[in-house]
């Protein structure tokens, strides 16, 4: 709008020329009910509905898709090697995936451990800006990869790196292209947003089922699953970086006659460099988190070591492989973070570039003659770790004075919490649960979110897995409640006591990088296989994210506001309850949302250790070949995840801070 016309009233040229348009009356939506009123209504409605109506989903509204899916799965298996679509397209895709991973692994093996260490260290040094600036990332790279060798897992590390390098390269390119489309086109952004939102709540196991059906067990399924799982952060961060470009710079470029392609290449992409590297960083972390899950379908490497440790309850072996994955994550995280922080303002001189090339070349020459990591230079930490866990289990499993022990706790939680909650959910009529979902979603978010949540929950009934979905939901609710109670308490403490936050930061960094399977091994030994073990592992896995978001939200409350309340005589508890807690409500909703998503992912994996319901069906579909049952269960998990996501998603979508959102 030009300055000559700014502030003028709009003119209705069709009906009354020359007359200012009358202000339109805004449509009034019904006011949201208050929390006490809603709780009172639900308290009266739900027990009445449970007494007067039968629970469960009506048989007439169910659609049994399992036989059809099983028939389709059988057809795919029978025609995988003969049908033209498989023979001339998917077979080439599978061969390309297998050959690329094998080629990279052969390359890493041929250059030897010394060559890999030298090249990784040199790249980290160069990415950090060379000179003294790159010393930190270089030392981290050297120490991390050397640590993998010292743990006696060098061969598994190279297998994991081969899969990682190919998956990250493909995911980064795919994410960059889709992010470019979303960054420059509003239509593409609108089309991609619901897809990315759905992918965010998809548990990792859900990606495996259709790919195993198409490609079978092996590298192609593992690689393509990892690519699909790791690409969304790159898409989101690329679009965010392009849309956040300085308008003044773009206008100056346009005034100089630059074409849209030239503005993209010379202005928008350089300004989006930090976001691009952050997206690459998050893509790497997501790919690493998928490594262990992909081991279920034959990915091998460090993930296979963790998976085998879970089956044999060998905590020492599992944690050793998990530590190697953490070391890889730390190396790649510091390298990409250093490259992103350096930006375009600190160029690397020709002398440093030459030093990097010479060092990498000498390392490759020396490494090719050294071969495998020497067996004598390894440390076995699995045995002492197993000894420590055995001692802990013997000490707290039973006959603990007053407390009773973890065995008694598991029984009490099952008897007094899980069973009553599941029975209560199963007793409620289907329409009352849909009404409850709509009310809670409207209270937290928007009407559109409420409709999505109701439709998602309805799909579980139509698919014939209503009872199993509620069984899984009872576990998720207990795990989320445990996570939020602990997470909010620790987050409040960390926000108000700075040493506590500094102490917890490295602990949470390691916890968020450890594979999900690691948490299942000790809890199974402490609580035995079952729902309590799955719930405990889920709560521990989701705790760091909840604590961090809670801490950040409370710390962002204005210090001036806290000072005013302090001057009025408010105690610390009153400041938390009456000032920080209400002002940080959006961040707390994001923390709850993150807790739900992470808990759901691990509760599904809990099907491996007796969690039952949907998680068990997914695992059964993968391991026993019942893909129809597995696919339906996977769809149910997706629907449950979407519903829970909408129930904990704040109305203002800009409040979400995780790159995957």
Rosetta blueprint (number, residue, H / E / L):
1 X L
2 X L
3 X L
4 X L
5 X L
6 X L
7 X L
8 X L
9 X L
10 X L
11 X E
12 X L
13 X L
14 X L
15 X L
16 X L
17 X L
18 X L
19 X L
20 X E
21 X L
22 X L
23 X L
24 X L
25 X L
26 X L
27 X L
28 X L
29 X L
30 X L
31 X L
32 X L
33 X L
34 X L
35 X H
36 X H
37 X H
38 X H
39 X H
40 X H
41 X H
42 X H
43 X H
44 X H
45 X H
46 X H
47 X H
48 X H
49 X H
50 X H
51 X H
52 X H
53 X L
54 X L
55 X L
56 X E
57 X L
58 X L
59 X H
60 X H
61 X H
62 X L
63 X L
64 X L
65 X L
66 X H
67 X H
68 X H
69 X H
70 X H
71 X H
72 X H
73 X H
74 X H
75 X H
76 X H
77 X H
78 X H
79 X H
80 X L
81 X L
82 X L
83 X L
84 X H
85 X H
86 X H
87 X H
88 X H
89 X H
90 X H
91 X H
92 X H
93 X H
94 X H
95 X H
96 X H
97 X H
98 X H
99 X H
100 X H
101 X H
102 X H
103 X H
104 X H
105 X H
106 X H
107 X H
108 X H
109 X H
110 X H
111 X H
112 X H
113 X H
114 X H
115 X H
116 X H
117 X H
118 X H
119 X H
120 X H
121 X H
122 X H
123 X H
124 X H
125 X H
126 X H
127 X H
128 X L
129 X L
130 X L
131 X L
132 X L
133 X L
134 X L
135 X H
136 X H
137 X H
138 X H
139 X H
140 X H
141 X H
142 X H
143 X H
144 X H
145 X H
146 X H
147 X H
148 X H
149 X H
150 X H
151 X L
152 X L
153 X L
154 X H
155 X H
156 X H
157 X H
158 X H
159 X H
160 X H
161 X H
162 X H
163 X H
164 X H
165 X H
166 X H
167 X H
168 X H
169 X H
170 X H
171 X H
172 X H
173 X H
174 X H
175 X H
176 X H
177 X H
178 X H
179 X H
180 X H
181 X H
182 X H
183 X H
184 X H
185 X L
186 X H
187 X H
188 X H
189 X H
190 X H
191 X H
192 X H
193 X H
194 X H
195 X H
196 X H
197 X H
198 X H
199 X H
200 X H
201 X H
202 X L
203 X L
204 X H
205 X H
206 X H
207 X H
208 X H
209 X H
210 X H
211 X H
212 X H
213 X H
214 X H
215 X H
216 X L
217 X L
218 X L
219 X H
220 X H
221 X H
222 X H
223 X H
224 X H
225 X H
226 X H
227 X H
228 X H
229 X H
230 X H
231 X H
232 X H
233 X H
234 X H
235 X H
236 X H
237 X H
238 X H
239 X H
240 X H
241 X H
242 X H
243 X H
244 X L
245 X L
246 X L
247 X H
248 X H
249 X H
250 X H
251 X H
252 X H
253 X H
254 X H
255 X H
256 X L
257 X L
258 X L
259 X L
260 X H
261 X H
262 X H
263 X H
264 X H
265 X H
266 X H
267 X H
268 X H
269 X H
270 X H
271 X H
272 X L
273 X H
274 X H
275 X H
276 X H
277 X H
278 X H
279 X H
280 X H
281 X H
282 X H
283 X H
284 X H
285 X H
286 X H
287 X H
288 X H
289 X H
290 X H
291 X H
292 X H
293 X H
294 X H
295 X H
296 X H
297 X H
298 X L
299 X L
300 X L
301 X H
302 X H
303 X H
304 X H
305 X H
306 X H
307 X H
308 X H
309 X H
310 X H
311 X H
312 X H
313 X L
314 X L
315 X H
316 X H
317 X H
318 X H
319 X H
320 X H
321 X H
322 X H
323 X H
324 X H
325 X H
326 X H
327 X H
328 X H
329 X H
330 X H
331 X H
332 X H
333 X H
334 X H
335 X H
336 X H
337 X H
338 X H
339 X H
340 X H
341 X H
342 X H
343 X L
344 X L
345 X L
346 X L
347 X L
348 X L
349 X L
350 X H
351 X H
352 X H
353 X H
354 X H
355 X H
356 X H
357 X H
358 X H
359 X H
360 X H
361 X H
362 X H
363 X H
364 X H
365 X H
366 X H
367 X H
368 X H
369 X H
370 X H
371 X L
372 X L
373 X L
374 X L
375 X L
376 X L
377 X L
378 X L
379 X L
380 X L
381 X L
382 X H
383 X H
384 X H
385 X H
386 X H
387 X H
388 X H
389 X H
390 X H
391 X H
392 X H
393 X H
394 X H
395 X H
396 X H
397 X L
398 X L
399 X L
400 X E
401 X L
402 X L
403 X L
404 X E
405 X L
406 X H
407 X H
408 X H
409 X H
410 X H
411 X H
412 X H
413 X H
414 X H
415 X H
416 X H
417 X H
418 X H
419 X H
420 X H
421 X H
422 X H
423 X H
424 X H
425 X H
426 X H
427 X H
428 X L
429 X E
430 X H
431 X H
432 X H
433 X H
434 X H
435 X H
436 X H
437 X H
438 X H
439 X H
440 X H
441 X H
442 X H
443 X H
444 X H
445 X L
446 X L
447 X H
448 X H
449 X H
450 X H
451 X H
452 X H
453 X H
454 X H
455 X H
456 X H
457 X H
458 X H
459 X H
460 X H
461 X H
462 X H
463 X L
464 X L
465 X L
466 X H
467 X H
468 X H
469 X H
470 X H
471 X H
472 X H
473 X H
474 X H
475 X H
476 X H
477 X H
478 X H
479 X H
480 X H
481 X H
482 X H
483 X H
484 X H
485 X H
486 X H
487 X H
488 X H
489 X H
490 X H
491 X H
492 X H
493 X H
494 X H
495 X H
496 X H
497 X L
498 X H
499 X H
500 X H
501 X H
502 X H
503 X H
504 X H
505 X H
506 X H
507 X H
508 X H
509 X H
510 X H
511 X H
512 X H
513 X H
514 X L
515 X L
516 X H
517 X H
518 X H
519 X H
520 X H
521 X H
522 X H
523 X H
524 X H
525 X H
526 X H
527 X H
528 X L
529 X L
530 X L
531 X H
532 X H
533 X H
534 X H
535 X H
536 X H
537 X H
538 X H
539 X H
540 X H
541 X H
542 X H
543 X H
544 X H
545 X H
546 X H
547 X H
548 X H
549 X H
550 X H
551 X H
552 X H
553 X H
554 X H
555 X H
556 X L
557 X L
558 X L
559 X H
560 X H
561 X H
562 X H
563 X H
564 X H
565 X H
566 X H
567 X H
568 X L
569 X L
570 X L
571 X L
572 X H
573 X H
574 X H
575 X H
576 X H
577 X H
578 X H
579 X H
580 X H
581 X H
582 X H
583 X H
584 X L
585 X H
586 X H
587 X H
588 X H
589 X H
590 X H
591 X H
592 X H
593 X H
594 X H
595 X H
596 X H
597 X H
598 X H
599 X H
600 X H
601 X H
602 X H
603 X H
604 X H
605 X H
606 X H
607 X H
608 X H
609 X H
610 X L
611 X L
612 X L
613 X H
614 X H
615 X H
616 X H
617 X H
618 X H
619 X H
620 X H
621 X H
622 X H
623 X H
624 X L
625 X L
626 X L
627 X H
628 X H
629 X H
630 X H
631 X H
632 X H
633 X H
634 X H
635 X H
636 X H
637 X H
638 X H
639 X H
640 X H
641 X H
642 X H
643 X H
644 X H
645 X H
646 X H
647 X H
648 X L
649 X L
650 X L
651 X L
652 X L
653 X H
654 X H
655 X H
656 X L
657 X L
658 X L
659 X L
660 X L
661 X L
